């Protein structure tokens, strides 16, 4: 596929998938604004949408505002809390529906996710002559998803440009998250147990998810 300025593209971001991948693989936060800019290049961006989950505390507000300020539309839904204490907010269907809608007026759909559940969507879009691109971390990308798309952008190859960490260095990548490319559908504040398990391996100064008092002021868009 040759990228041309007249190509119309839409960028759909599986925010939780990418947030947890960046955090657990690199102890860092992903600069979404810079990522969208890099993926689109000089092409015609129709829309960029980040699909997010909202917790009861509302501490993600600063992060969401930063996304909006960078030109990324935010679509949110409340986190579902189960009796076990697990929290989820699955956006797979919502992302797929929007991708199909946009396919009627774009040339390329860019999915920012490593989740293998999107393979059927990719196959459908390609059957409609839509180019499909995926951007994700190679360590947490489904092999089937990577093989099914027209273009794959490996974020892991661009840590200096796209990953950010406060008060420390981006660490070396950890092992592959899963064969399906999933890192869970948890809310941004629901992984304390996993943090405790990896605390000694995380570089100093790693930030917790943005709160009302932080996030948007220092960086363009991060997570």
ZAZAKE-359780 format. One record per residue (C-alpha): z, y, x; residue number from 1. Coordinates in steps of 0.02 Angstrom, whole numbers, padded with zeros to 5 digits. Layout:
% ZAZAKE-359780
      pz      py      px  vexgu
       Z       Y       X    NUM
...
This chain:
% ZAZAKE-359780
      pz      py      px  vexgu
   00000   00000   00000      1
  -00049   00171   00066      2
   00067   00311   00014      3
  -00026   00465  -00048      4
   00036   00638  -00103      5
  -00038   00613  -00275      6
   00064   00457  -00309      7
   00197   00475  -00443      8
   00359   00385  -00406      9
   00526   00357  -00489     10
   00684   00307  -00394     11
   00815   00202  -00485     12
   00979   00177  -00393     13
   01100   00031  -00421     14
   01242   00141  -00359     15
   01384   00015  -00359     16
   01281  -00116  -00268     17
   01238   00008  -00132     18
   01411   00085  -00122     19
   01497  -00082  -00093     20
   01362  -00141   00029     21
   01381   00014   00137     22
   01570   00004   00131     23
   01593  -00181   00169     24
   01450  -00199   00293     25
   01471  -00038   00391     26
   01632   00047   00335     27
   01523   00195   00290     28
   01451   00293   00145     29
   01268   00308   00100     30
   01187   00479   00092     31
   01091   00456  -00070     32
   01007   00625  -00065     33
   00936   00593   00107     34
   00885   00417   00057     35
   00785   00478  -00093     36
   00702   00610   00015     37
   00655   00478   00145     38
   00588   00354   00018     39
   00482   00479  -00077     40
   00410   00571   00072     41
   00271   00689   00020     42
   00237   00598  -00143     43
   00267   00665  -00317     44
   00445   00623  -00374     45
   00452   00608  -00563     46
   00637   00566  -00576     47
   00779   00495  -00473     48
   00922   00415  -00568     49
   01090   00347  -00508     50
   01174   00221  -00623     51
   01363   00234  -00606     52
   01526   00173  -00680     53
   01666   00288  -00738     54
   01848   00237  -00720     55
   01992   00297  -00828     56
   02057   00408  -00688     57
   01894   00504  -00676     58
   01913   00519  -00488     59
   01726   00495  -00464     60
   01689   00667  -00538     61
   01662   00751  -00370     62
   01541   00617  -00315     63
   01442   00626  -00477     64
   01431   00815  -00463     65
   01364   00798  -00286     66
   01229   00678  -00346     67
   01178   00800  -00481     68
   01176   00945  -00359     69
   01052   00851  -00250     70
   00932   00828  -00395     71
   00982   00650  -00438     72
   01013   00619  -00623     73
   01173   00524  -00661     74
   01187   00393  -00798     75
   01363   00328  -00824     76
   01455   00199  -00926     77
   01639   00157  -00937     78
   01710   00016  -00833     79
   01757  -00139  -00931     80
   01929  -00204  -00884     81
   01962  -00390  -00905     82
   02131  -00475  -00930     83
   02121  -00541  -00752     84
   02120  -00363  -00687     85
   01937  -00370  -00636     86
   01832  -00218  -00678     87
   01644  -00219  -00706     88
   01505  -00107  -00769     89
   01340  -00199  -00766     90
   01188  -00085  -00764     91
   01054  -00218  -00733     92
   00981  -00210  -00909     93
   00986  -00020  -00914     94
   00894  -00006  -00749     95
   00764  -00133  -00805     96
   00733  -00043  -00969     97
   00710   00124  -00882     98
   00593   00047  -00753     99
   00482  -00022  -00890    100
   00481   00145  -00981    101
   00434   00241  -00824    102
   00298   00116  -00779    103
   00189   00198  -00911    104
   00180   00360  -00811    105
   00210   00321  -00628    106
   00115   00232  -00491    107
   00267   00162  -00400    108
   00444   00113  -00447    109
   00573   00120  -00309    110
   00727   00013  -00339    111
   00878   00049  -00229    112
   00968  -00118  -00240    113
   00981  -00286  -00155    114
   01018  -00383  -00315    115
   00907  -00535  -00341    116
   00927  -00519  -00530    117
   00788  -00389  -00522    118
   00654  -00512  -00466    119
   00590  -00542  -00645    120
   00577  -00353  -00668    121
   00479  -00336  -00506    122
   00359  -00473  -00560    123
   00333  -00389  -00729    124
   00299  -00218  -00653    125
   00175  -00291  -00530    126
   00085  -00378  -00673    127
   00058  -00204  -00744    128
  -00019  -00145  -00579    129
   00136  -00045  -00532    130
   00185  -00042  -00349    131
   00365  -00092  -00325    132
   00470  -00038  -00177    133
   00648  -00088  -00137    134
   00772  -00002  -00023    135
   00932  -00092   00025    136
   01032  -00165   00168    137
   00947  -00320   00239    138
   01116  -00407   00256    139
   01148  -00396   00069    140
   00971  -00410  -00001    141
   00913  -00562  -00097    142
   00778  -00652   00001    143
   00678  -00678  -00158    144
   00688  -00494  -00201    145
   00631  -00442  -00029    146
   00484  -00561  -00034    147
   00429  -00508  -00208    148
   00407  -00320  -00180    149
   00260  -00225  -00107    150
   00366  -00123   00013    151
   00541  -00157   00078    152
   00641  -00018   00163    153
   00787  -00082   00266    154
   00926   00047   00264    155
   01013  -00051   00402    156
   00879   00007   00523    157
   00922   00191   00494    158
   01112   00207   00510    159
   01109   00373   00601    160
   01004   00456   00467    161
   01072   00377   00309    162
   01251   00318   00339    163
   01401   00432   00353    164
   01583   00403   00399    165
   01722   00531   00414    166
   01818   00539   00578    167
   01743   00384   00657    168
   01587   00283   00697    169
   01480   00176   00586    170
   01532   00001   00633    171
   01420  -00147   00670    172
   01360  -00238   00515    173
   01466  -00378   00446    174
   01396  -00544   00384    175
   01277  -00559   00238    176
   01363  -00522   00073    177
   01279  -00656  -00031    178
   01117  -00751  -00050    179
   01081  -00659  -00212    180
   01110  -00488  -00138    181
   01257  -00451  -00252    182
   01411  -00357  -00200    183
   01488  -00354  -00372    184
   01486  -00233  -00518    185
   01658  -00162  -00486    186
   01704   00019  -00511    187
   01718   00127  -00357    188
   01909   00115  -00353    189
   01932  -00071  -00388    190
   01923  -00157  -00219    191
   02094  -00130  -00142    192
   02119  -00316  -00109    193
   01960  -00328  -00008    194
   02008  -00172   00088    195
   02173  -00251   00138    196
   02083  -00404   00205    197
   01968  -00301   00316    198
   02082  -00154   00360    199
   02099  -00199   00544    200
   01910  -00207   00564    201
   01871  -00039   00486    202
   01844   00110   00599    203
   01973   00249   00592    204
   01947   00389   00471    205
   01851   00291   00341    206
   01857   00383   00177    207
   01903   00311   00010    208
   01783   00344  -00134    209
   01762   00530  -00170    210
   01893   00609  -00283    211
   01903   00771  -00376    212
   01961   00860  -00221    213
   01825   00796  -00106    214
   01652   00724  -00087    215
   01531   00861  -00133    216
   01582   00998  -00012    217
   01548   00920   00158    218
   01391   00819   00130    219
   01236   00829   00027    220
   01262   00664  -00063    221
   01362   00519   00001    222
   01440   00361  -00058    223
